[in-house]
Structure formats: structure tokens, C-alpha cells
Amino acid sequence: MGQGQQERVRRSLAGTVSEEISASLAPVDAELERRYPGDPGTRQPVHTVYVPGDAFTADTVRTWGERALAALDEHAPDAASLAAVLGLGDDLAGPVYARVRAKLEREPVEDLRVDFEDGYGPRPDSEEDETAARAARLIAEAHSDGTAPPYMGIRMKCMEAAVRDRGIRTLDVFLTGLTAAGGLPDGLVLTLPKVTYPEQVTAMVRLLEAFEKTHGLEPGRLGFEIQIETSQAILATDGTATVARMIQAAEGRATGLHYGTFDYSACLGVSAAHQASDHPAADHAKAVMQVAAAGTGVRVSDGSTNVLPVGTTENVHDAWRLHYRLTRRALARAYYQGWDMHPGHLPTRYAAVFAFYREGFQQAAARLARYVAHADGDVMDEPATAKALSGYLLRGLDCGALDLAEVAHATGLTRADLAAFAAPRRGDLTASTP
């Protein structure tokens, strides 16, 4: 048959076959849309800073930035000294150091949680009531005067019997205070710790529904993070992955799964000297969390290190190297968020994040540009890879590692273009390579 001759197309099945199959799969289509809506496409903070309720003040964010800058000035006063500590190449040292300093001056904290759980402990009811009311007032004022970080909220006590009533009361006081001060702000985040059973997640849903109904809020306005801090949260007695059931129990309100490094490690009997986010037990838990959350719109966060960068310069450098290594390790495993427990962790949090995005920027931009242009290259990329490349660049833009002008120049794409590639419609990822 000649090259230009038109093929004769033959079919055997009646059109009703396809219609019948589609009708039979309609419930599955609906279930996929409900259970796996995909990433929300909003900014994910690179970290969460925890501050005990009684220590939280109107100056907390600014103070953390100032203390982080002071640590840099004392222990790594220029790009070369920080690069020597962290092993940054010459091409990264200057840009990373400059961006770290600028970030600490402009936006030192991306996500702040006022803690009423482990970091606060048991207090008289009157004291915790007052602290929760003060937290609401300070957060409302921060949003009003423009000093609030992008995300902010509280971690209440858990749903276990001993502290359940106190946790519910604190959440009520806090949310009522915010509502009275002008309404619930954007970027509000609530954290439910030490979740063991899906029923505790359901209880949180009912609690938030009651608050929304009381105040005439839109149903679903309030979401929350689930902290994974017990072995039962990963594997139930019947062998199922509890965390997957927790996501469904949240009825669309779960926004994140946060790994609790030390509670989880202790639950498994890991000795204190070996409790760390890179322990095999931690890797297993986070891998289960990651698979359970994939496609659901629920994001996964790594935990923290308890090694603080304090004391002598040698001690600070050792702690910085550890924190930098753990953060880079988490990023490579697609855990784009973690906890920071001390202002001294901020320089290495941002150094690790900025280095991660800047060192891969040119290659990612070039691959995406070739994909868009249908050009040949040394890698055959598919729609799923274009999604990953766009998501990578968007995360770099959100945190300040990359500038929109340089991304646009390297890719020929706008931010809206990147967002479209990063959140394709269902079915697009199965399309053939262009």
C-alpha cells in the first residue's frame, strides 16, 4: 500500500457497547472526582513554625527573623562562610546567601502555629481561655496591619478523652475571637494532633460543622491538618492503612498530614538517640502518608529536628549541617514542608530550599520549554513530567528561590501557563507525548 493511500477503517462493535460501558463506569468516574480532586493549586509553605501559646506575641514573626539574621551575622557573616559550612558550590553561594538574607528580612516565617498542645501543656482553664483569646486577637491584628505570615493558626489539644473537652473549648474560644474581630482570615490553619482513629477525625468534622452553622458560615469553610504521631495512625489492627481512612473521614476538610518525628518514633520504641526524620521507621510512615494522600489534595509535611543551632560556632555549624541535610533529603523525597522549632533553623531551611530550586532551575526550565515547543531532547518527557516540572518551578517562585522574570525568560511561559500545566484536567496525564 502506498505511503499516501488512505487506510480503510473497519469496526466490529456497536456504538451501544461504548455507551453501556460508560454508563457502568459513571459511578467510578464520580468516585474518582470526589476522592481524588488533585492538588488544590495553592501555595504550600516550606515550613511550619511552632510557638507555645504563652510565648506568642505580636512581635514573634519579626523577632524570629531578627534572631535568624543575628545567627547568620555571628556564625556565617558572608556567602563564602555559609557555603563552606553547607558545601554549596560557587555558582550557588552568592545567590542563595543573598536570597536567604532577603527572605529573613521580608518574610521570615511562612506558616506559624500557636501551640496549645505539647508546647503549652496543661494549664488552668482560665489561663488557657485567656491565652486562646489573646492568640485570636493578635492574629486578627496581624492580618489587619499586614504583618501576618501567609499561613497562621493554632494546634489544639487532641481528641483523646483526657484532654478532649479542653481542646474543643480552646478551639471554640479561638475561632469565636477571630470571628468577633472581623471574620476568619485567609490562610487560617487548624491542626489536630495525635490522631489515632478515623472517628477522631470525624469528631473534628462535626465540631467544625457546628461552628460554621452557629455563625452562618459557608459549609466547609474550615479545614484542618491531621498530625500523624502514633503507629495506629499508619497501620490499623485489621492491617489497613489508617491514614487513608482518616483522609476520607475528613469529608474534604483535611488540608495536610504532618509527621510527628518524636512522638511517632517513641511510639515504636525507637531510642531517643536515634529519633530522627531519616530513621527507617520515619521513612516508612511518611511513604504510607504520601501514597495515601496522593491525588486527594491533602499535602504531606515532614517533621522536625530537635538539634538546635545554639552555643559555640562549631555547635551551630554542626546543627546547621544536619538541618540542611535533612531538609534537602526531604525535598528530594517530595516532602516540601517541614517543622522548624528554633529561629536558628531558618537560615538553613531557606538555604536548603533555595539551593534545591536554583540548582535544578535551568534543567527544569529547558525541559519544559522543549516539551511546550514539541522539540527533541535527550529526555522524552510526557504530560506527567510537564506537570512535575511546572510544579517544581511554581514552588520555587512561591518561596522566593526563583523570580518570575527569570522563569518566564527561560521557559517562555507565564505563571498562569505554569499553573495550567501543574494542574491538568483528569485524563490529560494519559495523553500521548506530543
C-alpha positions as CSV (number, residue, x, y, z in Angstrom):
1,M,0.0,0.0,0.0
2,G,1.4,3.4,-0.9
3,Q,2.6,5.9,1.7
4,G,-0.2,8.4,0.8
5,Q,-3.0,5.9,0.4
6,Q,-5.9,6.3,2.8
7,E,-6.4,3.3,5.2
8,R,-9.8,1.6,5.2
9,V,-11.2,1.7,8.8
10,R,-13.2,-1.2,10.0
11,R,-15.2,-1.6,13.2
12,S,-16.9,-4.6,14.8
13,L,-18.6,-3.3,17.9
14,A,-22.0,-1.5,18.0
15,G,-22.0,2.0,19.5
16,T,-24.1,0.9,22.3
17,V,-21.2,-1.1,23.7
18,S,-19.3,2.0,24.5
19,E,-22.4,3.7,25.9
20,E,-23.1,0.7,28.2
21,I,-19.5,0.6,29.4
22,S,-19.6,4.4,30.1
23,A,-22.9,4.0,32.0
24,S,-21.5,1.2,34.1
25,L,-18.4,3.3,35.0
26,A,-20.2,6.5,35.7
27,P,-20.2,5.8,39.5
28,V,-16.5,5.1,39.3
29,D,-16.0,8.4,37.4
30,A,-17.9,10.3,40.1
31,E,-15.9,8.5,42.9
32,L,-12.6,9.4,41.3
33,E,-13.6,13.0,41.1
34,R,-14.7,13.0,44.7
35,R,-11.9,11.1,46.3
36,Y,-9.0,12.4,44.1
37,P,-9.6,16.0,43.1
38,G,-5.9,16.6,42.7
39,D,-3.7,19.3,44.3
40,P,-5.6,22.5,45.2
41,G,-3.0,24.6,43.3
42,T,-2.5,26.9,46.2
43,R,0.8,27.8,47.8
44,Q,2.3,25.3,50.2
45,P,4.5,26.8,52.8
46,V,8.0,25.4,53.0
47,H,7.8,25.0,56.8
48,T,5.7,25.4,59.9
49,V,7.0,27.2,62.9
50,Y,5.6,26.2,66.3
51,V,5.4,28.7,69.1
52,P,3.9,27.9,72.6
53,G,0.7,29.8,73.2
54,D,2.1,31.7,76.2
55,A,5.2,32.7,74.2
56,F,3.3,34.1,71.2
57,T,3.3,37.9,70.9
58,A,2.7,40.5,68.2
59,D,6.4,40.6,67.6
60,T,7.0,36.8,67.2
61,V,7.5,36.7,63.5
62,R,9.7,39.8,63.4
63,T,11.7,38.5,66.3
64,W,12.3,35.2,64.7
65,G,13.6,36.9,61.6
66,E,15.9,39.2,63.6
67,R,17.3,36.3,65.6
68,A,17.9,34.3,62.5
69,L,19.8,37.2,60.9
70,A,21.8,37.6,64.1
71,A,22.8,34.0,63.9
72,L,23.9,34.5,60.3
73,D,25.9,37.6,61.2
74,E,27.7,35.8,64.1
75,H,28.3,32.3,62.5
76,A,28.2,32.9,58.7
77,P,28.6,36.6,58.0
78,D,29.1,36.2,54.2
79,A,28.3,33.9,51.4
80,A,31.6,32.1,51.4
81,S,31.4,31.2,55.1
82,L,27.9,29.7,54.8
83,A,28.9,27.9,51.6
84,A,31.8,26.4,53.4
85,V,29.5,25.1,56.2
86,L,26.9,23.7,53.9
87,G,29.0,22.6,50.9
88,L,27.4,25.0,48.4
89,G,29.1,25.4,45.1
90,D,30.5,28.7,43.9
91,D,27.6,29.2,41.5
92,L,25.0,28.9,44.3
93,A,26.8,30.5,47.2
94,G,26.1,34.1,46.4
95,P,22.6,33.9,45.1
96,V,21.5,31.6,47.9
97,Y,23.0,33.7,50.6
98,A,21.5,36.9,49.2
99,R,18.1,35.3,49.0
100,V,18.3,33.9,52.5
101,R,19.0,37.3,54.0
102,A,16.3,38.9,51.9
103,K,13.8,36.3,53.0
104,L,14.6,36.7,56.7
105,E,14.1,40.4,56.3
106,R,10.9,40.2,54.2
107,E,9.1,37.0,55.2
108,P,11.0,35.0,57.9
109,V,8.1,32.7,58.6
110,E,5.7,31.3,56.0
111,D,3.4,29.3,58.4
112,L,3.0,29.8,62.1
113,R,1.2,27.6,64.6
114,V,0.3,28.9,68.0
115,D,0.7,25.7,70.1
116,F,-1.8,24.7,72.8
117,E,-0.6,21.1,72.9
118,D,2.8,19.7,73.8
119,G,4.5,23.1,73.6
120,Y,1.9,24.6,76.0
121,G,0.9,21.7,78.3
122,P,-1.9,21.6,80.9
123,R,-2.9,24.9,82.4
124,P,-5.9,26.1,84.5
125,D,-8.9,26.7,82.3
126,S,-9.0,30.4,82.9
127,E,-5.4,30.7,81.8
128,E,-5.8,28.7,78.6
129,D,-9.0,30.6,77.8
130,E,-7.2,33.9,78.1
131,T,-4.3,32.7,76.0
132,A,-6.5,31.4,73.2
133,A,-8.5,34.7,73.2
134,R,-5.2,36.6,73.0
135,A,-4.0,34.5,70.2
136,A,-7.2,35.2,68.2
137,R,-6.8,39.0,68.8
138,L,-3.1,39.0,67.8
139,I,-3.7,37.0,64.7
140,A,-6.6,39.3,63.7
141,E,-4.4,42.3,64.3
142,A,-1.6,40.9,62.3
143,H,-3.9,40.3,59.3
144,S,-5.3,43.8,59.7
145,D,-1.9,45.6,59.7
146,G,-0.3,43.3,57.1
147,T,2.3,41.7,59.3
148,A,0.8,38.2,59.3
149,P,2.7,35.4,57.5
150,P,0.9,33.7,54.6
151,Y,-0.5,31.0,56.9
152,M,-1.3,31.1,60.6
153,G,-3.4,29.3,63.1
154,I,-3.3,27.1,66.2
155,R,-2.7,23.5,67.3
156,M,-5.3,22.5,69.8
157,K,-5.2,19.5,72.2
158,C,-6.2,16.2,70.7
159,M,-9.4,14.2,70.8
160,E,-8.3,11.7,73.4
161,A,-10.6,11.6,76.5
162,A,-8.3,13.2,79.0
163,V,-7.9,16.5,77.0
164,R,-10.8,16.4,74.6
165,D,-13.1,18.9,76.3
166,R,-10.1,21.3,76.8
167,G,-9.2,21.1,73.1
168,I,-12.7,21.7,71.9
169,R,-13.0,24.7,74.3
170,T,-9.8,26.2,73.1
171,L,-10.7,25.9,69.5
172,D,-14.1,27.5,70.3
173,V,-12.6,30.4,72.1
174,F,-10.0,31.0,69.4
175,L,-12.4,30.8,66.4
176,T,-15.1,32.8,68.2
177,G,-12.5,35.5,68.9
178,L,-11.4,35.6,65.3
179,T,-15.0,35.8,64.1
180,A,-15.7,38.7,66.5
181,A,-12.6,40.5,65.4
182,G,-13.7,40.7,61.8
183,G,-14.0,37.2,60.5
184,L,-11.9,34.2,59.7
185,P,-8.8,35.3,57.7
186,D,-7.4,33.7,54.6
187,G,-4.5,31.4,55.4
188,L,-6.1,30.2,58.7
189,V,-4.8,26.7,59.6
190,L,-6.0,24.4,62.4
191,T,-4.0,21.4,63.5
192,L,-5.4,18.3,65.2
193,P,-2.6,16.3,66.9
194,K,-2.2,12.7,68.0
195,V,-4.9,11.3,65.8
196,T,-5.2,7.5,66.2
197,Y,-8.6,6.6,64.9
198,P,-10.6,7.9,61.9
199,E,-13.5,8.5,64.3
200,Q,-11.5,11.3,65.9
201,V,-11.2,12.9,62.5
202,T,-15.0,12.6,62.1
203,A,-15.4,14.2,65.5
204,M,-13.3,17.2,64.3
205,V,-15.5,17.5,61.2
206,R,-18.7,17.5,63.4
207,L,-17.1,20.2,65.6
208,L,-16.3,22.5,62.7
209,E,-19.7,21.9,61.2
210,A,-21.3,23.0,64.4
211,F,-19.2,26.2,64.5
212,E,-20.0,27.0,60.9
213,K,-23.7,26.5,61.5
214,T,-23.6,28.7,64.6
215,H,-22.0,31.6,62.8
216,G,-23.7,31.2,59.4
217,L,-20.5,30.3,57.6
218,E,-20.3,28.5,54.3
219,P,-20.2,24.7,54.8
220,G,-16.7,23.5,54.5
221,R,-15.1,26.9,55.3
222,L,-12.9,25.4,58.0
223,G,-10.3,22.8,57.2
224,F,-7.6,21.2,59.3
225,E,-4.3,19.3,59.3
226,I,-4.0,15.8,60.8
227,Q,-0.9,15.0,62.7
228,I,0.4,11.5,62.3
229,E,2.2,10.7,65.6
230,T,1.2,7.2,66.5
231,S,1.8,3.8,64.9
232,Q,-2.0,3.2,64.8
233,A,-2.4,6.2,62.5
234,I,-0.4,4.3,59.9
235,L,-1.5,0.7,60.3
236,A,-4.8,-0.4,62.0
237,T,-5.3,-3.7,63.8
238,D,-7.0,-5.1,60.7
239,G,-4.0,-4.4,58.6
240,T,-5.4,-1.4,56.7
241,A,-3.7,2.0,56.3
242,T,-5.5,4.1,58.9
243,V,-4.2,7.3,57.4
244,A,-6.1,6.7,54.2
245,R,-9.3,6.2,56.1
246,M,-8.6,9.4,58.0
247,I,-8.5,11.4,54.8
248,Q,-11.9,10.1,53.8
249,A,-13.2,10.6,57.3
250,A,-12.3,14.3,57.0
251,E,-15.0,14.7,54.3
252,G,-12.9,17.0,52.2
253,R,-11.7,19.2,55.1
254,A,-8.2,17.7,55.5
255,T,-5.6,20.0,54.2
256,G,-2.4,18.2,55.3
257,L,-0.8,15.3,57.0
258,H,2.0,16.3,59.3
259,Y,4.5,13.7,60.5
260,G,5.4,14.0,64.2
261,T,9.0,12.8,64.4
262,F,9.5,12.2,68.1
263,D,6.0,11.0,69.2
264,Y,5.9,8.5,66.4
265,S,9.5,7.3,67.0
266,A,8.8,6.9,70.7
267,C,5.5,5.0,69.9
268,L,7.6,2.4,68.0
269,G,10.2,2.2,70.8
270,V,13.0,3.9,68.9
271,S,15.6,5.1,71.5
272,A,16.0,8.8,72.0
273,A,19.4,8.9,70.4
274,H,18.0,7.6,67.1
275,Q,14.8,9.5,66.9
276,A,15.2,11.5,63.6
277,S,13.3,12.2,60.4
278,D,15.6,10.0,58.4
279,H,15.2,6.9,60.6
280,P,13.8,3.9,58.6
281,A,10.6,4.0,60.7
282,A,10.1,7.6,59.8
283,D,10.7,6.8,56.1
284,H,8.1,4.1,56.2
285,A,5.5,6.2,57.9
286,K,5.9,9.1,55.5
287,A,5.9,6.8,52.5
288,V,2.5,5.5,53.6
289,M,1.2,9.0,54.2
290,Q,2.4,10.1,50.8
291,V,0.7,7.3,48.9
292,A,-2.5,7.7,50.9
293,A,-2.6,11.4,50.2
294,A,-1.6,11.3,46.5
295,G,-4.2,12.9,44.3
296,T,-6.5,13.7,47.2
297,G,-5.5,17.4,47.6
298,V,-4.1,16.6,51.0
299,R,-0.4,17.6,51.4
300,V,2.3,15.9,53.4
301,S,4.7,17.6,55.7
302,D,7.9,16.2,57.2
303,G,8.6,16.6,60.9
304,S,11.5,18.5,62.7
305,T,14.9,18.0,64.2
306,N,15.4,18.7,67.9
307,V,19.1,19.5,67.5
308,L,19.2,23.3,68.0
309,P,21.8,25.6,66.4
310,V,22.9,27.2,69.7
311,G,26.1,27.6,71.6
312,T,29.6,27.9,70.0
313,T,30.1,28.4,66.3
314,E,31.2,24.8,66.0
315,N,28.0,23.6,67.6
316,V,25.9,25.9,65.4
317,H,27.6,24.8,62.2
318,D,27.1,21.1,63.2
319,A,23.4,21.7,63.8
320,W,23.1,23.7,60.5
321,R,24.7,20.9,58.5
322,L,22.3,18.4,60.0
323,H,19.3,20.5,59.4
324,Y,20.4,21.4,55.8
325,R,21.0,17.7,55.0
326,L,17.6,16.6,56.4
327,T,15.8,19.4,54.6
328,R,17.4,18.5,51.3
329,R,16.7,14.9,51.8
330,A,13.0,15.6,52.4
331,L,12.8,17.8,49.3
332,A,14.2,15.1,47.1
333,R,11.5,12.7,48.5
334,A,8.8,15.3,47.7
335,Y,8.2,16.3,51.3
336,Y,8.1,20.1,50.5
337,Q,7.2,21.2,54.0
338,G,8.7,20.6,57.5
339,W,8.7,21.9,61.0
340,D,11.1,24.4,62.4
341,M,11.4,24.7,66.1
342,H,14.0,27.5,66.6
343,P,14.9,30.8,64.8
344,G,18.4,29.3,64.2
345,H,16.8,26.8,61.8
346,L,15.5,29.4,59.5
347,P,18.8,30.2,57.7
348,T,19.4,26.5,56.8
349,R,15.7,25.9,56.0
350,Y,15.8,28.6,53.3
351,A,19.3,27.8,52.2
352,A,18.3,24.2,51.6
353,V,15.1,25.2,49.8
354,F,16.7,27.9,47.7
355,A,19.6,25.7,46.7
356,F,17.2,22.9,45.8
357,Y,15.2,25.0,43.3
358,R,18.1,27.1,42.0
359,E,20.4,24.2,41.2
360,G,17.7,22.4,39.2
361,F,16.1,25.5,37.7
362,Q,17.9,25.7,34.3
363,Q,17.4,22.0,33.5
364,A,13.8,22.0,34.6
365,A,13.1,25.2,32.6
366,A,14.8,23.8,29.5
367,R,12.9,20.5,29.6
368,L,9.6,22.3,30.0
369,A,10.4,24.7,27.2
370,R,11.3,21.8,24.9
371,Y,8.1,20.0,25.8
372,V,6.0,23.0,25.0
373,A,7.8,23.5,21.7
374,H,7.5,19.8,20.8
375,A,11.3,19.9,20.4
376,D,13.6,16.9,20.6
377,G,15.9,16.5,23.5
378,D,17.9,13.9,25.5
379,V,14.8,13.0,27.6
380,M,11.4,12.0,26.2
381,D,9.0,13.9,28.5
382,E,5.3,13.1,28.9
383,P,2.4,15.2,30.3
384,A,3.0,13.9,33.8
385,T,6.6,15.1,33.6
386,A,5.4,18.5,32.4
387,K,3.2,18.6,35.4
388,A,6.1,17.9,37.7
389,L,8.4,20.4,36.1
390,S,5.7,23.1,36.3
391,G,5.0,22.3,39.9
392,Y,8.7,22.5,40.7
393,L,9.0,25.9,39.2
394,L,5.9,27.2,40.9
395,R,7.1,26.1,44.3
396,G,10.4,27.8,43.6
397,L,8.5,31.0,42.8
398,D,6.3,30.8,45.8
399,C,9.1,30.6,48.3
400,G,11.3,33.2,46.7
401,A,14.0,30.9,45.3
402,L,13.2,31.9,41.8
403,D,12.0,35.2,40.2
404,L,9.1,35.3,37.7
405,A,11.2,37.2,35.2
406,E,13.9,34.6,35.0
407,V,11.4,31.7,34.8
408,A,9.5,33.5,32.0
409,H,12.7,34.1,30.1
410,A,13.9,30.5,30.4
411,T,10.5,28.9,29.6
412,G,8.6,31.4,27.6
413,L,5.7,30.8,29.9
414,T,3.6,32.9,32.3
415,R,2.7,31.9,35.8
416,A,-0.8,31.1,34.5
417,D,0.7,28.8,31.9
418,L,2.7,27.0,34.6
419,A,-0.3,26.6,36.7
420,A,-2.2,25.1,33.8
421,F,0.5,22.5,33.3
422,A,0.8,21.8,37.0
423,A,-3.0,21.1,37.4
424,P,-4.1,19.4,34.2
425,R,-7.7,18.1,33.8
426,R,-8.3,14.5,34.7
427,G,-7.3,12.3,31.8
428,D,-4.8,14.7,30.4
429,L,-1.9,12.8,32.0
430,T,-2.8,9.7,30.0
431,A,-2.5,11.6,26.7
432,S,0.3,10.6,24.4
433,T,3.5,12.6,24.2
434,P,3.3,15.4,21.7
